[in-house]
Amino acid sequence: MGAFKPLLPFGDKTVIETCIDNLLRGGVETIVVVVGHRAEEIHERLAHLPVRFAINEDAESEMGVSISRGAEQLPKKIESIFIALVDQPAVGAEVIKKLLEEKELGSARLFVPVYEGRGGHPVLLDASLREELKNLDPERGLRSLFDAHSEEVLRVPVSSPYVARDMDEWEDYRALHREIFGTEGK
């Protein structure tokens, strides 16, 4: 993309602030932001928010490494773990709430939001999987965890198409900004 996605404007906030706001409004109590590249800028921008930080020293590593670093910083007493991506700011609080409601029913340990047959993020995991998150295969990441527990995965239909969309290209960002705000992002 050639831009630092977390700090791109998204309405009157940045992309990362919007993602955090959606998680908080959805009922998430503790948020761990994994930083690496340009960590100081993220720290400064999020200083006003109730978040913790984890550091991934290898910014070029696979996502599984960042997930493991984040899992290491989670408080001891938690019931659930969301893995949310910073380039999905349009995933609203209603998706978070829906996944938490499904978890309360106790029918699975891993939950994937699905829109029109396509799975996406954020995924929700039972906290009993924390140690496995800390030791994810760096190359296969979450896929290895989901494969190991395939019988415990619940695909949860949601009404948001944004669970299966991210912003890898400028046009992705512009299109998403147009859909949400009616104008192109910067």
Residue pairs with C-beta under 8 A, 6 or more apart in sequence:
1 167
1 168
1 169
1 170
1 173
2 170
3 170
3 173
4 37
4 38
4 41
5 15
5 86
5 87
5 167
5 173
6 14
6 15
6 16
6 42
6 45
6 86
7 14
7 15
7 16
7 38
7 41
7 42
7 45
8 14
8 15
8 173
8 185
8 186
9 15
9 185
9 186
10 17
10 18
10 89
10 177
10 180
10 185
11 18
11 180
11 181
13 21
14 45
15 86
15 87
15 89
15 167
16 33
16 42
16 45
16 46
16 86
16 89
17 45
17 46
17 49
18 89
19 84
19 85
19 86
19 88
19 89
19 91
20 31
20 33
20 46
20 49
20 51
22 89
22 91
22 92
22 93
22 96
23 31
23 82
23 84
23 93
23 96
23 122
24 31
24 50
25 92
25 93
25 96
26 92
26 93
26 94
26 95
26 96
26 97
26 100
27 93
27 96
27 97
27 100
28 82
28 96
30 52
30 74
30 75
30 78
31 49
31 50
31 51
31 52
32 51
32 52
32 53
32 54
32 70
32 73
32 74
33 42
33 46
33 51
33 52
33 53
33 54
34 53
34 54
34 55
34 56
34 66
34 67
34 69
34 70
35 42
35 43
35 53
35 54
35 55
35 56
36 55
36 56
36 57
36 58
36 59
36 66
37 59
39 53
39 55
42 53
43 53
52 73
53 73
54 66
54 69
54 70
54 72
54 73
55 69
56 65
56 66
56 69
58 65
61 138
62 138
62 139
62 141
63 141
63 142
64 136
64 137
64 138
64 139
64 140
64 141
64 142
64 144
65 136
65 138
67 83
67 133
67 136
67 141
67 142
68 133
68 134
68 135
68 136
68 138
70 83
70 133
71 81
71 130
71 133
71 134
72 134
74 81
74 127
74 130
78 127
78 130
79 126
79 127
80 100
80 103
80 124
80 125
80 126
80 127
81 124
81 125
81 126
81 127
81 129
81 130
81 133
82 96
82 99
82 122
82 123
82 124
82 125
83 121
83 122
83 123
83 125
83 142
84 91
84 121
84 122
85 121
85 122
85 166
87 166
87 167
87 168
88 120
88 121
88 122
88 162
88 163
88 165
88 166
88 167
89 176
90 160
90 162
90 165
90 176
90 179
90 180
91 113
91 120
91 121
91 122
91 160
91 162
91 163
92 160
92 162
94 158
94 159
94 160
95 113
95 122
95 158
95 160
95 162
95 163
96 122
98 113
98 156
98 158
99 111
99 113
99 122
99 124
99 156
100 124
102 108
102 111
102 124
102 154
102 156
103 111
103 124
103 126
107 154
108 152
108 153
108 154
109 125
109 126
109 128
109 129
109 149
109 152
110 123
110 124
110 125
110 126
110 129
110 145
110 146
110 149
110 152
110 153
110 154
111 123
111 124
111 125
111 153
111 154
111 156
112 119
112 120
112 123
112 146
112 153
112 154
112 155
112 156
113 119
113 120
113 121
113 122
113 123
113 156
113 158
113 160
113 163
114 120
114 155
114 156
114 157
114 158
114 163
115 157
115 158
115 159
115 160
115 161
115 162
115 163
115 164
116 161
118 163
118 164
119 155
119 163
119 164
120 162
120 163
120 164
120 165
121 163
122 163
123 142
125 133
125 145
129 145
129 149
132 145
132 148
133 145
136 142
136 144
136 145
137 144
140 147
146 153
162 176
165 172
165 176
166 172
167 173
167 176
173 185
174 184
174 185
176 185
177 183
177 184
177 185
178 184
